[in-house]
Amino acid sequence: MRRIKLLSCWLLFAVACSLDAAMQTPQTTRAVTLFEGARLIVGDEGAPIENSAFLVENNKFTKVGKKGELQVPAGAVRADLTGKTVMPGLVELHAHLGYWNGPANTNLVENFTRENVLDHLQRFAYHGVAAVLSLGTDRRELAYQLRDELRKAPPRDTALYFTAGQGLSSPNAGPGFPMRPAVYEVTTEAEARKAVQEMVGRKVDRWLKIWHDANRAKLPPAVYRAIIDEAHRHNLRVVSHVDVTGQKELVRAGLDGFAHAVWRDEVDDELIALLKQHPKVFTLTTFWGSRNVMYGARPSWLDDPLLHETFTRDEIRKLENPKTPPDAPQKWAEGPVPRNIAKVKAAGVRVAIGGDIGGISGGGGYFGWSSHMEMAGLVKAGFTPTEAIGAATRNPAELFGLDELGTIVAGKSADFIVLNANPLDDIANTRRIAKVYLRGKEVDRARLRAKWTGRSSSSEHSR
């Protein structure tokens, strides 16, 4: 009996110690970091917070304010960001993942592998992009399997992956090869509704894409109306690759947004009036495809250190276009784009970045870099740096329904970029990246650099 009593006492003591240890574990293992001293661009339309402080606990922002004014938990790690600028992680809404293999300089269906998609997501992460939408050309089985896998357990050093599944077009009127076979080609209302329903069953992420371009072949009115109606019945938004002739008819039919900028051609008063009547219609940017006419045959930013950190010299040389006329940048500046930017802004149309990167017309696989060039393009076309940053952070997060991204406020995911210079002075400074944090953890950019270029140092590059 005595032995039984002693054993019982020992068991009670052990249980009590275990419970005490379990209760203490969250406190002793809780990861809390105070970042202080930086200029903080919150991502809203307000002025930055000078000499800021913000707390990150595990993967969330928990407090944001001024240095010295926050109550800091005992044991918090302090990170001094004096002299730095912090901005939210970017959100890219128009990419075509998986097809491009940079080192091999190929754009092939065979490239669409788990490893290649992950590599593209890592390139985005390296550049401070927190989330990416692959817009309408993903290979069916692999894309959905990988999306579900990454959604369940997002790996470190990768942007979040969202897929709009497969777009819809008239026969032979979708994207170029190798992406065209991924698209639903529809000719009737019944085919259109069935395709949308199939993607609903696949749980595509929030948006569908259509191609409606007179240069290829437009969708018949009954078909595009059926697509929009069926998508809206299932709480999906529809965005379109569209030429100037199709913009007005699609807006009247209930289109939610343009996958390419409406300012490529002259925007007339009728379209502006329609956009005012449909204030929720938005547009993505796609400046990357016009890079040489905007910046010349050999853009000065080819010497940018960030470009050399992630791409080979051969890949960078391919960004030159000696056939570009010397007066191309001046003609672009005096052309319709800046004029239309002013009209679109005045009409209240919301703008978000989307570089069409990874597609053939998008100029290869400069994933991540192109997102920064979309901001630079907006400023070149007339946006302020504050507006351009909002178009790369807050606007795309809100338009795509990513409530935890886009701004640096308490309760949101801790996705942010630490910069060595102020992008409000010069938008090119978004490319002066010191560190990137995704979901509260620092991206191992040195490891990724070494994988892509064989160089671990960010300062090593050839001019």
C-alpha positions in Angstrom: 0.0 0.0 0.0 2.8 2.4 0.9 4.4 1.7 -2.5 1.1 2.4 -4.2 0.7 5.7 -2.4 4.3 6.7 -3.2 3.7 5.8 -6.9 0.5 7.8 -6.9 2.2 10.9 -5.4 5.0 10.6 -8.0 2.5 10.4 -10.8 0.6 13.4 -9.5 3.9 15.4 -9.3 4.9 14.4 -12.8 1.5 15.4 -14.2 1.7 18.7 -12.4 5.1 19.4 -13.8 4.0 18.4 -17.3 1.0 20.7 -17.1 3.2 23.5 -15.8 5.7 23.0 -18.6 2.9 23.0 -21.2 1.5 26.2 -19.9 5.0 27.9 -19.9 5.9 26.7 -23.4 4.0 29.4 -25.4 5.7 32.1 -23.3 9.2 30.7 -23.6 9.1 29.8 -27.3 7.0 32.8 -28.4 8.9 34.6 -31.2 8.5 38.4 -30.7 10.7 41.0 -32.5 10.6 44.7 -32.2 11.7 46.5 -35.4 12.4 50.1 -34.7 14.0 53.3 -36.2 12.9 52.9 -39.8 10.8 55.2 -41.9 7.6 53.1 -42.2 5.4 53.3 -45.4 2.2 51.7 -44.1 0.7 51.3 -47.5 -2.3 53.5 -47.0 -2.5 57.0 -48.5 -1.2 58.7 -45.4 2.3 60.0 -44.7 5.0 57.5 -43.6 5.7 57.1 -39.9 9.2 58.5 -39.2 11.3 56.8 -36.6 8.7 54.0 -36.4 8.4 50.8 -34.3 6.4 47.7 -35.0 6.1 44.3 -33.3 6.1 41.0 -35.1 4.9 38.0 -33.1 5.3 34.8 -35.0 3.9 35.7 -38.4 1.8 38.7 -37.5 2.1 42.4 -37.0 0.8 43.0 -33.4 1.6 46.7 -32.8 2.6 49.5 -35.1 3.6 53.0 -34.0 6.4 55.3 -33.0 9.7 54.3 -31.5 9.6 54.5 -27.7 5.8 54.5 -27.6 5.0 50.8 -27.9 4.6 48.5 -24.9 7.2 45.7 -25.6 6.9 42.2 -24.1 9.8 41.1 -22.0 12.3 39.1 -23.9 11.5 40.6 -27.3 14.3 40.7 -29.8 15.2 44.1 -31.0 16.1 44.9 -34.6 17.5 48.3 -35.3 16.4 49.7 -38.7 17.7 53.2 -38.2 18.3 54.8 -41.6 16.1 52.2 -43.4 12.7 52.4 -45.0 10.1 49.7 -44.6 7.2 49.1 -47.0 4.6 46.3 -47.3 5.3 43.2 -49.4 4.1 43.4 -53.0 1.2 41.6 -54.5 1.5 40.6 -58.2 -1.8 39.9 -60.0 -0.7 39.0 -63.5 1.9 36.3 -64.0 2.2 33.1 -66.0 4.2 30.7 -63.8 5.9 27.5 -64.8 6.6 27.7 -68.5 9.8 29.8 -68.6 13.2 28.3 -67.9 15.7 31.1 -67.9 19.0 29.3 -67.9 17.8 27.2 -70.8 16.1 30.2 -72.5 13.0 28.0 -73.2 9.3 28.6 -72.9 7.8 25.1 -73.0 5.0 23.0 -71.6 7.6 20.5 -70.4 9.0 23.2 -68.1 5.7 23.3 -66.1 6.9 21.2 -63.2 6.6 21.5 -59.4 10.3 22.5 -59.2 10.0 25.3 -61.8 6.9 26.8 -60.3 8.5 26.8 -56.9 11.6 28.5 -58.4 9.4 31.2 -59.8 7.7 31.7 -56.5 11.2 32.0 -54.8 12.2 34.6 -57.4 9.2 36.7 -56.5 9.9 36.2 -52.8 13.5 37.4 -53.3 12.1 40.7 -54.6 9.7 41.2 -51.8 6.5 39.9 -53.5 4.3 38.3 -50.9 1.6 36.8 -53.2 1.3 35.9 -56.9 -1.7 35.2 -59.1 -1.0 32.9 -62.0 -3.6 34.3 -64.4 -5.3 31.8 -66.6 -2.7 29.5 -68.1 -1.8 27.0 -65.4 -1.6 23.3 -66.3 -4.7 21.6 -64.7 -3.7 18.7 -62.4 -0.2 19.9 -61.3 -1.3 23.5 -60.7 -4.2 22.5 -58.4 -2.2 19.9 -56.5 0.7 22.3 -55.9 -1.7 25.1 -54.9 -3.3 22.9 -52.3 0.0 21.6 -51.0 1.4 25.1 -50.6 -1.8 26.5 -49.2 -1.7 23.8 -46.4 1.9 24.5 -45.5 3.5 27.5 -47.2 7.3 26.9 -47.4 9.8 29.5 -46.4 11.3 31.8 -49.0 8.3 31.5 -51.4 5.5 33.9 -52.3 2.0 32.6 -51.8 0.7 30.9 -54.9 -2.8 31.7 -56.3 -4.2 30.3 -59.5 -7.0 31.5 -61.7 -7.0 28.1 -63.4 -7.5 28.1 -67.1 -8.8 31.1 -69.0 -11.5 31.0 -71.8 -11.3 32.2 -75.4 -12.6 31.6 -78.8 -10.8 28.8 -80.7 -7.2 29.6 -81.5 -7.7 33.1 -79.9 -6.1 32.7 -76.5 -2.5 33.1 -75.4 0.4 32.0 -77.7 2.1 28.7 -77.4 3.0 26.9 -75.2 0.2 28.3 -73.0 -2.7 28.0 -75.4 -3.5 24.3 -74.8 -4.2 25.1 -71.2 -7.1 27.4 -72.1 -10.8 26.4 -72.5 -11.8 27.2 -76.1 -15.6 27.8 -76.1 -18.0 28.7 -78.9 -21.4 28.4 -77.2 -23.1 29.6 -74.0 -23.4 26.0 -72.8 -19.7 25.3 -73.3 -18.8 28.5 -71.5 -21.0 27.8 -68.4 -19.7 24.2 -68.2 -16.0 25.4 -68.3 -16.7 28.0 -65.5 -18.5 25.3 -63.4 -15.5 22.9 -63.9 -13.2 25.6 -62.5 -15.6 26.3 -59.6 -15.3 22.6 -58.8 -11.5 23.0 -58.8 -11.9 26.0 -56.4 -10.0 28.4 -58.5 -8.8 31.5 -56.6 -11.3 34.4 -56.9 -10.7 35.4 -60.6 -11.2 34.0 -64.1 -9.6 35.3 -67.3 -11.0 35.6 -70.8 -9.4 36.6 -74.1 -11.5 39.0 -76.1 -9.2 40.5 -78.7 -10.1 41.5 -82.3 -6.5 40.8 -83.3 -7.1 37.1 -82.6 -10.9 36.5 -82.4 -13.5 37.9 -80.0 -15.9 35.9 -77.9 -19.5 36.1 -79.2 -21.6 38.4 -77.0 -23.8 35.5 -75.8 -20.7 33.6 -74.8 -18.9 36.4 -72.8 -22.2 37.3 -71.1 -22.6 33.7 -70.1 -19.1 33.5 -68.7 -19.5 36.7 -66.7 -23.0 35.6 -65.4 -21.9 32.1 -64.4 -18.7 33.4 -62.7 -20.7 36.0 -60.7 -23.1 33.3 -59.6 -20.2 31.6 -57.9 -18.6 34.8 -56.5 -15.8 34.8 -59.1 -14.6 38.0 -60.8 -13.8 38.1 -64.5 -10.8 40.0 -66.0 -10.1 40.2 -69.7 -7.2 40.4 -72.1 -8.9 42.9 -74.4 -8.2 45.3 -77.2 -9.6 48.9 -77.4 -12.7 47.7 -79.5 -13.8 45.3 -76.8 -13.4 47.4 -73.7 -16.8 49.2 -73.8 -18.9 46.1 -74.6 -17.3 44.1 -71.8 -17.8 46.9 -69.2 -21.5 47.0 -70.2 -21.7 43.3 -69.8 -20.4 43.4 -66.2 -16.7 42.8 -66.6 -14.8 43.3 -63.3 -11.4 44.3 -64.6 -8.9 44.6 -67.4 -5.9 42.2 -67.3 -4.0 44.8 -69.4 -4.0 48.5 -69.2 -6.8 50.5 -70.8 -4.4 53.2 -71.7 -2.5 51.5 -74.5 -4.8 53.3 -77.0 -6.5 56.6 -76.7 -9.2 56.5 -74.0 -12.2 58.4 -75.2 -14.9 60.2 -73.3 -17.4 57.4 -73.8 -15.2 54.8 -72.1 -14.4 57.2 -69.2 -18.2 57.8 -68.8 -18.7 54.0 -68.7 -16.0 53.5 -66.1 -17.5 56.2 -63.9 -20.9 54.4 -64.2 -19.1 51.1 -63.2 -16.8 52.3 -60.4 -15.7 48.8 -59.3 -14.0 48.1 -62.7 -10.2 48.1 -62.2 -7.2 47.7 -64.4 -3.8 46.0 -64.2 -0.7 47.7 -65.5 1.5 45.6 -67.8 4.3 48.1 -68.5 7.0 45.5 -68.7 6.1 44.5 -72.3 6.8 48.2 -73.3 10.1 48.5 -71.5 12.3 49.3 -74.5 10.0 51.9 -76.0 9.8 53.5 -72.5 13.5 53.3 -71.6 15.4 52.9 -74.9 17.4 50.2 -76.6 19.6 49.6 -73.6 17.8 50.8 -70.5 20.0 52.3 -67.8 18.5 50.0 -65.2 20.3 47.1 -66.8 23.2 48.0 -64.5 20.9 47.8 -61.4 22.6 45.6 -58.8 19.2 43.9 -58.0 18.9 42.6 -61.6 22.4 41.1 -61.4 21.7 39.4 -58.1 19.1 37.0 -59.6 19.7 36.8 -63.3 22.7 35.8 -65.4 24.6 38.2 -67.7 23.1 36.3 -70.7 19.5 36.8 -69.4 20.2 40.5 -68.8 21.7 41.0 -72.3 18.4 39.7 -73.7 16.7 42.8 -72.3 18.5 45.0 -74.8 16.7 45.7 -78.1 19.0 47.5 -80.6 16.1 47.9 -83.1 14.4 50.4 -80.7 14.4 53.8 -82.4 16.4 56.5 -80.5 13.4 58.7 -80.1 11.1 55.9 -78.8 11.2 57.1 -75.1 10.3 60.6 -76.1 7.5 59.5 -78.3 6.2 57.3 -75.5 6.3 60.2 -73.0 4.4 62.4 -75.5 2.0 59.6 -76.5 -1.4 58.3 -75.2 -0.2 56.5 -72.0 0.5 59.5 -69.8 -2.6 61.3 -71.1 -4.8 58.3 -70.4 -3.2 57.7 -67.0 -4.5 61.2 -66.0 -8.0 60.4 -67.4 -8.2 57.1 -65.6 -7.0 58.6 -62.3 -9.5 61.4 -62.6 -12.3 58.8 -63.2 -11.4 57.0 -60.0 -10.4 53.7 -61.6 -8.3 51.6 -59.3 -5.0 50.4 -60.6 -2.9 47.4 -59.5 0.3 46.0 -60.8 0.4 43.0 -63.1 3.4 42.6 -65.4 2.1 39.7 -67.6 5.5 38.2 -66.7 6.3 34.7 -67.9 4.3 35.0 -71.1 5.9 35.3 -74.5 4.8 38.9 -75.0 5.7 39.6 -71.4 9.4 39.3 -72.1 10.5 36.1 -70.5 10.8 35.1 -66.9 12.1 38.1 -65.0 9.9 37.2 -62.0 9.9 39.7 -59.2 12.1 42.2 -61.0 9.2 43.1 -63.3 6.9 43.9 -60.3 9.3 46.7 -59.3 9.4 47.9 -62.9 5.6 48.1 -62.9 5.8 50.7 -60.1 8.6 52.5 -62.0 6.3 52.5 -65.1 3.4 54.0 -63.2 5.6 56.9 -61.9 7.0 57.5 -65.4 3.4 57.7 -66.6 2.3 60.2 -64.0 1.6 58.5 -60.7 3.3 59.7 -57.6 5.6 57.2 -55.8 3.0 56.9 -53.0 0.3 56.1 -55.6 2.6 53.6 -57.3 3.4 51.8 -54.0 -0.3 51.6 -53.2 -0.9 50.1 -56.7 1.6 47.4 -55.8 0.5 46.7 -52.2 -2.8 47.9 -50.9 -4.8 47.9 -54.2 -4.0 44.4 -55.4 -4.5 42.9 -52.0 -7.9 44.6 -51.7 -9.0 43.8 -55.2 -8.1 40.2 -54.9 -9.5 39.8 -51.4 -6.2 39.2 -49.5 -7.3 40.8 -46.2 -4.0 39.9 -44.4 -1.7 41.6 -47.0 -1.2 45.0 -48.5 -0.6 47.3 -45.5 1.4 47.2 -42.3 -1.2 47.3 -39.6 -1.8 45.2 -36.4 -3.4 41.9 -37.2 -2.0 41.4 -40.7 0.6 39.0 -41.9 4.1 40.3 -41.4 5.2 40.6 -45.0 7.5 43.6 -45.6 10.6 44.8 -47.4 13.5 46.6 -45.7 15.0 49.2 -48.1 18.3 51.0 -48.0 16.8 54.2 -49.5 13.5 56.0 -49.6 11.2 55.2 -52.6 9.2 58.3 -51.9 12.2 60.2 -53.1 12.8 58.0 -56.1 10.7 55.0 -57.0 13.8 53.1 -58.1 14.7 52.8 -54.4 12.1 50.0 -54.1 14.9 48.0 -55.7 17.5 48.9 -53.0 16.5 45.9 -50.9 18.3 45.1 -47.7 16.0 42.3 -46.4 12.7 40.7 -47.1 10.3 39.2 -44.5 7.5 36.9 -45.5 5.0 35.7 -42.9 7.3 37.0 -40.2 10.4 35.2 -41.3 13.4 36.6 -43.1 13.9 35.3 -46.6 17.3 33.7 -47.1 18.2 35.8 -50.1 21.9 34.8 -49.9 21.0 31.1 -50.4 18.7 32.0 -53.3 21.4 34.2 -54.9 23.9 31.4 -54.7 21.5 29.0 -56.3 20.7 31.2 -59.3 24.1 32.9 -60.0 26.7 31.1 -57.9 27.2 34.3 -55.9 26.2 34.8 -52.3 27.1 38.5 -52.0 24.6 41.0 -53.2 27.3 43.4 -54.2 29.0 41.2 -56.8 27.8 41.8 -60.4 29.3 42.4 -63.7 28.5 45.6 -65.6 
